[in-house]
Amino acid sequence: MSDTKSALIERAGIDVIPESDRTAKPRDLFWPWFAANVSVFGMSYGTWILGFGISLWQATVVAVIGIVVSFALCGLIAIAGKRGSVPTMILSRAAFGVHGQKVPGIVSWLTSIGWETSLAITAVLATNTVLHALGWVGEDGSLIAQIIATVVVAALIVSASVLGYATIMKLQSILTWFTGVFTILFLILTAGSIDWAAATSLADGSFPAMLGALVMVMTGFGLGWINIAADWSRYQKRTASDGQIVAWNTIGGSVAPVVLVFFGLLLAASSTELMDAVGGDPIGALALLLPPWALFPFLIVAILTLVSGAVLGIYSSGLTLLSLGIRIPRPTAAAIDGVLLTAGTIFVVFFAQDFKGPFETFLITLGVPMAAWAGILIADILRRRKDYDEAALFDPRGRYGAVDRVSVITMVAFTAVGWGLVYSSLFPWQGYLMFLVGGADGVWAYANLGVFVALVGSFLVAWFGRAGVIRRQES
């Protein structure tokens, strides 16, 4: 059988990875997760966390817990990739059924498209801001700059994702060192903007405010990637340690964001002007803290880090599209998603009023059903003791069946409950259950309880409600 991952263009789609290609080691998982999350975009979360009205120490606790725990959940999902050697959304068929999986599959596809588009938008906005700061374009030239930036960013993302696994893994290992060094340089150059007295003088906020910030951090980091976590571990050897897979996912995803978000907290707490500017252009606002000579190198590094994250998203969104039953080659699926990415970028960059509103609405609205799905799948993975029946993952008459009603109903039900317990700026229909916890004026109004309820509630139902089903499947 040909080597599906070493060719210039990876041909493997949602099919089972042959044993001969499963040569990766757990430590190899560090590179894609680190490279995708070393972006200075992570500093912007400092502003958004403090926007919940909490102090520096509270924000730091929230950031560390939210980042580490959310990427550890990704690590649990990644275990399934080793056991089944197929993408995440195919493995999810064991819990939802071959056809039932299309329900979370659609949500997963929308989530991946949303993430890669958000990263592309951020790159384009930063390009325009930095070029203005350099004096290379004026008001009349900004439209052209944005158009060129949109085309270049989209082309980079789509090209790498079409080439596939081997190319992406090589690029990520190179980008890790390159972007890591320049990110450290950025921290050094902007350290003088920190006002420690101002940062440490922020008053403490309430526990519900901390919880709301925690949910935003979790959905913005690990939970934002959880639907693709097994896509990279499917090339792991079957003998790989589950603990090491979880550890390297967690370390790779967490180590850079923890540092970057803390630094972002210090910068945001030092300047109300920066906090206001980040809402419209997250990275461009941070760039203006740099001396002029560093602006262009910063722009290149910022674009590369954002592209790095978007490549993972579009690669996996293509796999998710295939898992829905669309019969096209994997590179074609990635290209289709690239067209949608470009269209979404154009809409927000040229027509939306700001970045923060659509981004936060995206995180919360899709974060609720993704949390419900994750709870069900994590319970399924932790209950299982054997490798997956790979053939049955593609056969609705096999041991996993066509539709697992318990899983589908649980996900739909907790999504409905979760949406009722969150508010978003663009969807006023959400929050219809908030009267249970004090309404729009209560202390829990913006605690984003719906995400936690969906994650924990669906896990408990699946853990206890599907135990017998899993035993029968494995027997």
C-alpha positions in Angstrom: 0.0 0.0 0.0 1.3 3.5 -0.8 2.5 5.8 1.9 -0.5 8.1 2.3 1.2 10.7 4.4 4.6 11.1 2.7 3.4 12.1 -0.8 3.4 15.8 -1.7 -0.4 15.8 -1.5 -1.9 13.6 1.1 -4.6 11.4 -0.4 -5.9 9.9 2.8 -9.3 11.3 3.7 -11.6 9.7 6.2 -10.4 6.2 5.5 -8.4 4.1 8.0 -4.7 4.9 8.1 -2.7 1.8 7.3 -0.4 0.4 10.0 2.6 1.1 7.9 1.9 4.8 8.1 1.3 4.9 11.8 4.8 5.8 12.8 4.3 9.0 14.8 5.3 9.3 18.5 3.4 11.1 21.2 6.0 13.9 21.3 5.3 14.6 17.7 1.9 16.0 18.8 3.7 18.9 20.4 4.5 20.7 17.2 1.1 21.3 15.6 -0.5 22.2 18.9 2.3 24.6 19.9 2.7 26.2 16.5 -1.1 26.8 16.2 -1.3 28.4 19.6 1.9 30.5 19.9 0.1 33.4 18.1 0.2 36.8 19.6 -3.5 36.7 19.1 -3.6 35.0 22.5 -2.6 38.3 24.1 -5.9 39.7 23.0 -7.7 37.4 25.5 -6.1 39.5 28.3 -8.4 42.4 27.3 -11.5 40.2 26.9 -10.9 38.4 30.3 -10.6 41.7 32.1 -13.7 42.9 30.4 -15.6 40.7 32.8 -14.6 43.0 35.6 -12.2 40.9 37.5 -8.7 41.6 39.0 -5.3 40.6 37.7 -4.9 37.6 40.1 -8.4 36.3 39.3 -7.8 36.7 35.6 -4.5 34.8 35.9 -6.2 31.9 37.7 -9.0 31.8 35.1 -6.5 31.8 32.2 -4.3 29.1 33.6 -7.1 26.8 34.6 -9.1 27.4 31.4 -6.2 26.9 29.0 -4.7 23.8 30.7 -8.0 22.0 31.4 -9.5 22.7 27.9 -6.4 21.3 26.1 -6.3 18.3 28.5 -9.9 17.6 27.2 -8.4 17.7 23.7 -5.9 15.1 24.8 -8.6 12.8 26.0 -10.3 13.0 22.5 -6.9 12.4 20.9 -6.7 9.0 22.6 -9.5 7.8 20.3 -7.4 8.7 17.3 -4.8 6.2 18.3 -7.4 3.5 18.9 -9.2 4.0 15.7 -6.8 5.6 13.1 -9.6 7.7 11.5 -10.5 11.4 12.0 -12.4 12.7 15.0 -15.8 12.9 13.4 -15.6 9.3 12.2 -14.6 8.1 15.6 -17.6 9.9 17.0 -19.8 7.5 15.1 -19.1 5.0 17.9 -21.1 7.2 20.2 -23.7 8.6 17.9 -24.1 6.0 15.2 -22.9 6.1 11.6 -25.8 8.4 10.5 -26.5 10.0 13.9 -23.0 11.4 13.8 -24.2 13.9 11.1 -25.8 16.0 13.8 -22.6 16.9 15.6 -20.7 16.7 12.3 -22.5 19.7 10.9 -21.8 21.7 14.1 -18.2 20.6 14.0 -17.9 21.7 10.4 -19.4 25.1 11.2 -17.0 25.5 14.2 -13.9 24.7 12.1 -15.0 27.1 9.4 -15.7 29.8 12.0 -12.3 29.4 13.6 -10.2 29.4 10.5 -12.2 32.4 9.2 -11.7 34.3 12.5 -7.9 33.7 12.3 -7.9 34.9 8.6 -9.9 38.0 9.5 -7.4 38.8 12.3 -4.5 38.5 9.9 -6.1 40.8 7.4 -7.1 43.5 10.0 -3.5 43.4 11.4 -2.0 43.8 8.0 -4.1 46.9 7.3 -3.3 48.5 10.7 0.4 47.9 10.4 0.7 49.2 6.9 -1.1 52.3 7.9 1.3 52.7 10.9 4.3 52.3 8.5 2.9 55.0 6.2 2.8 52.6 3.3 -0.8 53.0 2.6 -3.2 55.9 3.3 -6.9 56.0 3.6 -7.4 55.6 -0.1 -5.0 52.7 -0.3 -6.4 50.7 2.6 -9.0 49.0 0.6 -6.4 47.6 -1.9 -4.2 46.6 1.0 -7.1 44.6 2.6 -8.0 42.9 -0.7 -4.4 41.9 -1.3 -4.0 40.7 2.3 -7.2 38.7 2.1 -6.0 36.9 -1.1 -2.5 36.2 0.2 -3.7 34.9 3.6 -6.4 32.7 2.1 -4.0 31.3 -0.5 -1.4 30.4 2.2 -4.0 28.6 4.4 -5.7 26.7 1.6 -2.4 25.7 -0.1 -1.0 24.1 3.1 -4.2 22.4 4.0 -4.6 20.9 0.5 -1.1 19.4 0.7 -2.0 17.6 3.9 -0.6 15.9 6.9 3.1 15.5 6.1 3.5 19.1 4.8 1.6 20.5 7.7 3.7 18.7 10.3 6.9 19.8 8.7 5.7 23.4 8.4 4.5 23.4 12.0 7.8 22.2 13.4 9.7 25.0 11.4 7.1 27.7 12.3 7.3 26.7 16.0 11.0 27.9 16.3 10.6 30.8 14.0 7.5 32.3 15.5 8.5 31.4 19.0 11.7 33.4 18.8 10.0 36.5 17.4 7.2 36.3 19.9 9.7 36.4 22.7 11.2 39.4 21.0 7.8 41.1 20.9 7.4 40.5 24.7 10.8 42.1 25.3 10.1 45.1 23.2 6.6 45.8 24.7 7.5 45.0 28.3 8.1 48.7 28.9 4.4 49.4 28.3 3.4 47.5 31.4 2.3 49.6 34.4 2.5 47.3 37.3 0.8 49.7 39.7 -2.2 50.0 37.4 -2.3 46.2 36.7 -2.3 45.2 40.4 -4.8 47.9 41.5 -7.8 46.3 39.7 -10.5 45.4 42.1 -11.7 41.8 42.5 -14.8 40.7 40.7 -17.5 38.2 41.6 -17.4 34.5 41.2 -20.0 34.5 38.4 -17.8 37.0 36.5 -14.8 34.6 36.9 -16.9 31.7 35.7 -17.9 33.7 32.6 -14.3 34.5 31.9 -13.3 30.9 32.4 -15.9 29.7 29.9 -14.7 32.2 27.3 -11.1 31.1 27.8 -12.0 27.4 27.5 -14.1 27.9 24.4 -11.4 30.2 22.9 -8.6 27.7 23.4 -9.0 23.9 23.9 -12.7 23.6 23.3 -12.3 25.5 20.1 -10.0 22.7 18.9 -11.6 19.7 20.5 -13.6 18.6 17.5 -10.3 18.0 15.5 -8.2 16.6 18.4 -8.0 13.0 17.0 -7.2 14.1 13.4 -3.5 14.4 14.4 -3.2 11.4 16.7 -4.6 8.9 14.1 -1.0 8.5 12.8 0.2 7.4 16.3 1.4 3.8 16.9 -1.2 1.6 18.6 1.4 1.0 21.3 1.6 4.7 22.2 0.9 5.6 25.8 -2.6 7.2 26.4 -1.0 9.3 29.1 1.7 10.6 26.9 -0.8 11.5 24.2 -2.9 13.5 26.7 0.3 15.1 28.1 1.8 16.2 24.8 -1.5 17.6 23.6 -1.9 19.5 26.8 1.7 20.8 26.9 1.8 21.7 23.2 -1.5 23.5 23.3 -1.1 25.2 26.7 2.5 26.4 27.2 2.5 29.4 24.8 -1.1 30.6 25.6 -0.5 30.7 29.3 2.5 33.0 28.9 0.9 35.1 26.2 -2.5 35.6 27.9 -0.7 36.6 31.2 1.4 39.1 29.3 -1.8 40.3 27.5 -3.4 40.8 30.9 -0.6 43.0 32.1 -0.7 45.1 28.9 -4.5 45.4 29.0 -4.6 46.4 32.6 -2.0 49.1 32.0 -3.9 50.9 29.2 -7.6 51.5 28.7 -6.9 52.7 25.2 -5.4 49.3 24.3 -8.4 47.5 25.8 -10.7 49.6 23.6 -8.6 49.1 20.4 -8.3 45.3 20.8 -12.0 44.9 20.3 -11.8 46.2 16.7 -8.4 44.9 15.7 -6.8 42.4 18.1 -3.3 42.1 16.7 -3.1 45.4 15.0 -3.7 47.2 18.3 -0.9 45.3 20.0 1.4 46.1 17.0 1.2 49.8 17.7 3.1 49.3 21.0 6.2 48.4 18.9 8.9 50.7 17.6 8.5 51.4 13.9 11.4 49.2 12.8 9.8 46.2 14.4 6.4 46.6 12.8 6.9 44.8 9.5 8.8 41.8 11.0 6.0 41.6 13.6 3.4 41.6 10.8 5.1 38.7 9.0 5.3 36.7 12.2 1.7 37.5 13.2 0.4 36.4 9.8 2.4 33.1 9.9 1.1 32.2 13.4 -2.5 32.9 12.4 -2.1 31.0 9.2 -0.6 28.1 11.2 -3.7 27.8 13.3 -6.1 28.3 10.4 -4.3 25.5 8.5 -5.2 23.0 11.2 -8.8 24.1 11.1 -9.3 24.0 7.4 -7.5 20.6 7.1 -9.9 19.1 9.6 -13.0 20.9 8.4 -12.4 19.2 5.0 -12.3 15.9 6.8 -15.5 16.7 8.6 -17.1 17.6 5.3 -16.2 14.1 4.0 -17.6 12.5 7.1 -21.0 13.9 6.3 -21.2 11.7 3.3 -20.0 14.1 0.6 -17.9 12.0 -1.8 -15.1 14.2 -3.0 -11.3 13.9 -2.6 -9.8 15.4 0.6 -7.9 18.2 -1.2 -11.1 19.2 -3.0 -12.9 19.4 0.4 -10.2 21.6 1.8 -10.4 23.8 -1.3 -14.2 24.2 -0.9 -13.7 25.2 2.7 -11.1 27.7 1.6 -13.7 29.4 -0.6 -16.0 29.7 2.4 -13.2 31.0 4.5 -12.5 33.7 2.0 -16.1 34.7 1.7 -16.4 35.0 5.5 -13.3 37.0 5.8 -14.5 39.5 3.1 -17.8 39.9 4.9 -16.4 40.7 8.4 -13.4 42.8 7.1 -15.4 44.9 4.7 -19.0 45.0 6.1 -19.0 44.1 9.9 -18.9 46.9 12.5 -16.2 45.3 14.6 -14.4 42.0 15.3 -15.2 41.4 19.0 -19.0 41.1 18.7 -19.1 38.4 15.9 -16.2 36.6 17.5 -17.7 36.3 21.0 -21.1 35.3 19.5 -19.4 32.6 17.5 -17.5 31.3 20.5 -20.6 31.0 22.7 -23.2 29.9 20.2 -21.2 27.0 18.7 -19.4 26.4 22.0 -22.6 25.1 23.6 -23.3 22.3 21.2 -19.6 21.5 20.9 -19.5 21.2 24.7 -22.5 18.8 24.7 -20.9 16.7 22.0 -17.5 16.7 23.8 -19.1 15.5 27.0 -20.7 12.6 25.3 -17.6 11.5 23.3 -15.3 11.9 26.3 -17.6 9.6 28.4 -17.6 7.1 25.5 -13.8 7.1 25.2 -13.3 6.7 29.0 -15.8 3.8 29.1 -14.1 1.8 26.3 -11.3 -0.7 26.9 -10.7 -1.9 23.4 -9.7 -0.5 20.0 -12.5 0.5 17.7 -14.0 -1.8 15.1 -12.8 0.3 12.2 -15.0 -1.4 9.6 -18.1 -0.8 11.7 -17.4 2.9 11.8 -18.4 2.9 8.1 -21.3 0.4 8.3 -24.7 1.5 9.7 -25.5 -2.2 10.1 -22.4 -2.8 12.2 -22.0 -2.8 16.0 -22.3 1.0 16.3 -25.6 1.1 14.5 -27.1 3.8 12.3 -28.3 6.2 15.1 -27.7 6.2 18.8 -30.8 7.8 20.1 -29.5 8.5 23.6 -26.5 10.4 22.3 -28.4 12.4 19.7 -31.2 13.3 22.0 -28.8 14.2 24.8 -26.8 16.5 22.6 -29.9 18.2 21.2 -31.5 18.6 24.7 -28.4 20.0 26.4 -27.8 22.4 23.4 -31.3 23.7 23.9 -30.7 24.1 27.7 -27.3 25.6 27.1 -28.4 28.2 24.7 -31.1 29.2 27.2 -28.4 29.9 29.8 -26.1 32.2 27.7 -26.3 35.6 26.2 -24.7 36.8 23.0 -24.5 40.3 21.4 -26.0 39.2 18.0 -28.6 36.6 19.0 -31.2 38.1 21.3 -33.2 34.9 21.3 -30.6 33.2 23.5 -30.9 33.4 27.3 -34.5 32.2 27.4 -33.8 30.3 30.6 -31.8 33.0 32.4 -34.9 33.8 34.5 -34.0 30.7 36.5 -30.8 32.4 37.8 -31.8 36.0 38.1 -32.4 37.1 34.6 -30.4 39.7 32.5 -29.8 41.9 35.6 -28.7 39.0 37.9 -25.1 38.2 38.9 -25.1 35.1 36.7 -26.3 36.9 33.6 -22.9 36.7 31.7 -21.4 33.7 33.5 -22.0 31.6 30.3 -23.4 28.8 32.4 -24.8 27.1 29.4 -21.4 25.8 28.2 -20.7 24.2 31.6 -24.2 22.7 31.8 -23.9 21.3 28.3 -20.4 19.8 29.0 -21.0 18.3 32.4 -24.7 17.3 31.9 -24.1 15.5 28.6 -21.1 13.7 30.1 -23.1 12.4 33.1 -26.0 11.2 30.9 -23.6 9.4 28.5 -21.5 7.9 31.3 -24.4 6.3 33.0 -26.9 6.0 30.2 -24.7 4.3 27.6 -22.5 2.1 29.8 -24.5 -1.0 28.8 -24.5 -0.1 25.2 -20.7 0.2 25.2 -20.3 -3.2 27.0 -22.4 -4.9 24.3 -20.5 -3.2 21.5 -17.1 -4.3 22.9 -18.3 -7.9 23.5 
